Amino acid sequence: MDFLHITYEKLGAVARVSLNRPQVRNAQDRLLLRELDAAVKDAEADKEIRVVVIAAVGDHFSAGHDLKSSKIERPNPTVEERWDYEEEHFFEYCMRIHDLTKPTIAQVQGACIAGGFMVANMCDLIVCSEDAFFSDPVAHSMGTASLEVFVHPWVMSMRKAKELLFTGRRLGAKEAYEIGMINKVVPRSELESATMELANHVAAAPPYALRFVKKSLNRTWDAQGFRVALSAHFDLHQLSHMTNEFQVHLAKGLDSTIKRAKAVS
């Protein structure tokens, strides 16, 4: 299919899916999310593809959910409408990346905030540039219980996850590497080549061996409660939209949270 807000490239055995709204720091509107999900499904179905890279065009990986477009697309959602939308576009789409039978690699530069944090951390591996940073400021800026997909304590220590969420501060590439959240940090000029080198190395392995070992690794998390914990948090995230704290932020306009998020981080 033709895409408007992403690009899809077949590079030998690697599919590279790139978020392509650089003019808004790759903020995720409804169309971008639906196209990303469609591209993931395409890569899953293509027998020639062995590894999927999720990247981004421009200076930043993603500024997160597009709150300005949400204000237009879904100005006053009911509880039911918000639940259905977020379950499909945030939770299910992210879990599809996690559950993909083929290895996935996030190629991250610049800002990787909120919804961007979710997408990148659903990938199996992360390569990022030295200027990359990760952030989930929404408890401070929006008054909600973090993000829809609460992957944080699974990709870093519990102490670090609490610090990140309680303060809303930025996590730089060097620190993210030191705590084991990402696999490799390279200069910005080498990001694409380093990611493709890793992707091609992984793609050289027998595909069913990779498929089975990924399934076992994901099941290890599931045995520890990964899927149950994420599902339980999604429910709490929805509940947090009903608090007075969130309603105060909502009355100011959700797009106004962008300034508050910057102030926190």
N, C-alpha and C positions, 0 to 999 in steps of 0.2 A: 504494500500500500504506500501511497505518498504521504509523507509526514510534513507538518508545518513547524512544530516546536521541538522536534528532535531530528538528528540525522542517524542513518543506519548504514554502516559500511561492513562489507564482508572482506576481510583481509586474510585470505587463506583460510585457516581453520579457526580464525578469531572473528567474532562479530563485535564491532565497536558501536555502541549506542551512546550518542552524545546529546545532552540537554542543549537546546539551541535557542535560548532567549537571552543572549548576553546583554541586551539593552536594559534588562531588569534583573541582572545578576542571576539569571536562570531561576527566577521565582517560579514555583510550581502552580500553574493554574490547572483547571479541569482538563483542558485539551492536552497539555504536556503530560499529565499523569496517565491519561488514557492512551496516549501514543507510546509512552514508555512501557506500559503494560503490554500493549500489542506487540511491541518490538521484542520484549522478553519472550513472549509466546512464539513469535516467529523464529527466534534463535533456538528455542527449545525444540521446535519441530524440524529444523533444518539439520539433516544428518551429517552435512559437511562441517557444521560448526561444533567445535569442541570446548571453546572457552568464550565467555562473554565479558567484555570490558564496558563498564558504565563510566562515561567521561562527561565533559562539558566544554562548550565553546566559550571563549572569552577569558576574563580575568578571574572568575569565580566559579566554583562548582555549583553551589546553589544557596540562595538566601533563604530558602525554606518555602513554606506555603505562600502563595500570592494573596495576601490579605486584601489588596486593593481590588483584585478581580473577584474575590469572594464577596466583597461588599456589593458588587454589581450582580453577580450570578446568583447569590444566595443571601439577599439582604436581611431577611427575617425568618430564618428557618425554625420550624417547630423542633421539639426534642426528637421526634421520630425522624424528621427529615435530616437533621444533623447527624443522628446516629447512623442512618442508612448510608449517607454520603461518606462519612469518615470511615465507616467499616469497609466500604468497597474501595474508595480511592486511596486511603492511607494504610489501613491494616491489611486488607487482603492483597493489595498490590505489593506491599513490602514483603509479605510472607511468600508471595510468588517468587520474588527474587531469592529469598532464603531457601526455598524449596526446589529451585531450579536444579535439574539433574546434572547440569554441567557447571564446572567451576566458574565463579564470577570474580572479577577484579574491579574495584573502584579506583579511578584515576582522578585524584583530587588536587585542585589548586585554589588558592585564595579562600574565600569564605565557604564554610560548610556548616550551615546554621539550621537548627530545628528540623524541618522536613528534609533538608539536605543531609543532616546528620543521620536521620533514619535510613535514607536510601543507601548512603555509603556504607553504613554499618550492617546492612543486611547482606552485603557482599562477603565472599569468603576471604578475600585478601584486599588490602588497601595499599596503594602506592601514592605518595603525595609529595608535592613540592615543598621547599623550605618555607615558603610564605603561606602555606595552608594553615587554617585554624578551624577548630570545631567548637560549637556553642549550642547550648539549649537554655536560652534565657526566659522561657515563657512563664515559669512560675512567678518571676518578678514582673515581667512586662505585661502578662495577660491574666494572671491569677488563676491559671489552670494547672492541673496536676501533670506537669511535664508534657511530653508528646503522646501521640496516639499509640506509638509502638515503643515500648519501654525496654529498649535493648541495652541501655547504658550499663547496668551492673554485670551484664554478660560479656562485655567487651573490654572491661577494665575492672579494677578492684572495687569492692563495695565502698571503701573509704573514698576513693577518687570519684566514684559516681555521686556520692552524697555531696562532696565538695563542689563538684561541677554544677549540680542541680540546686544546691542551697544558695550558691553565690551567683550563678548565671554567668560566670566568667568564661573567657576564652581559653581553650586548650590548644596551645601551639603545636606545630608538627614535631618538634624535638621532644617535647614532653609526652605527646601522644605515642611516639615511638618508644620512649623509655618505659612507659607503663604497659606496653604490649598491645595497644589498640590498633596500631598500624604496622605494616611489614617493612616499609622502606621509605626513606626520605631522600630526595635528590634535588639538585638545583632545578629551577623552573625550566631552564632550557633543555634539560634532559628528561623531563617528566614523561613525555609521549614515548620516547625511545626506550626508557627503562620499563615502562608499563608493558609495551609490546614485547620486549625481550622476555619478561617474566611470563606473559601470556603465551607466547610461542613455546617457551620451555615447558610449561604445564601442558599445552596442547599436544606435545610430542608423546605423552604417556598414552597407553591404551585407554580408549574412552570408557569402557565398562569398568576397568579397574578404578578410574577416577570416580565414576558414578557410584560404585559400591562403597569406596572409602569415604566419599562425601556423605552418603546416607548414614554410615556408621558414626561419623563425627557428629552429624546433626542429631542422631538418635541419642548420643551421649548427653547433649544438652537437654533433649526431651526427657531423658530419664531423670535429670536433675530438676525438671519442672519448667523448662523454658517456655513451652507453648502455653501451658496453664497460667504461668505468671504473666505473660504478655496479654493473654485474653482477659485476665482479672484486672490488669491495669487499664485496659481499654475501657472497661466498665466504669472504673473510678474517674478516668479522664472525662467521660461523658457526664458523670455526676458533677464534676467540678465546674461545668458550664452553667450549673444552676445556682452557684453560690452568689452571694451579694458582691463578693470581690470581683468576680468575672463580670457581673452585670454593670458594675461601675465602669470597668474598662470598655465594655460593649457600648455603653452610652456615649463614650468619648469617640467611638469609632475604632474598630480593630486595627485599621491602618495606622492609627496613632501609636500603636505599640512598637512600631519600628524605632521611633526615637527613644522610647524607654529601654528597649533591648540594647541599643547602642550605648546608652548611659550606664547600664549594668555591666556590660562586657568591656 
